[in-house]
Amino acid sequence: MNPEWILTADDDITHAIRCRKIFKSAPSKTVEKNRNSDRRFDVYSQEDGSCFSVFITQSLRKPEEFSCGLILGGHYLLFRVNGFHGPTRAGKYPAEHHAYPHTHILTMVDINNGRALHPSSIQDTTGKYFDIRTAQLFFFEECGIIGFEDHFPELLQVMLF
């Protein structure tokens, strides 16, 4: 499916985020690079076979700095879950949302403004997760990713509580 065709309204973006998705193959092993741990894998929509890429990254120096993201067709960062994180790449703290757990959600305004990989809509998710494991559970549920328990057995302990 052509992602440009399905993303014609914010409701299409929401549907793409929440539709049920399955793993095509096991996620990659965690790779440590540039003082971060990184894990990537692809999932597919059960409805139409659309391919989504997922990344999970975490700072090895500051575990509270992490990000989980869902990308459609390599061109649209639909949804990103972040923990607390430090300054911007410019070394500044201009964004208050860096001080609490938050998500970024792509909008049609972002796409029309050339920000398809930099969603600007921010949602405070304080209380929904507090570390990388609870953030992954939140992310998998919000993104409709089923069968994650088979690939992330460490999350089963978190699900019990």
Buried (B, 14 or more C-beta within 10 A) or exposed (E): BEBEEBBEEBEBBBBBBBBEBEBEEEBEEEEEEEEBBBBBBBBBBEEEEBBBBBBBBBBEEEEBBBBBBBBBBEEBBBBBBBBBBEEEEEEEEEEEBBEEBBBBBBBBEBBEEEBBBEBEBBEEBEEBBBBBBBBBBBBBEBBBBBEBEEBBEEBEEBEEE
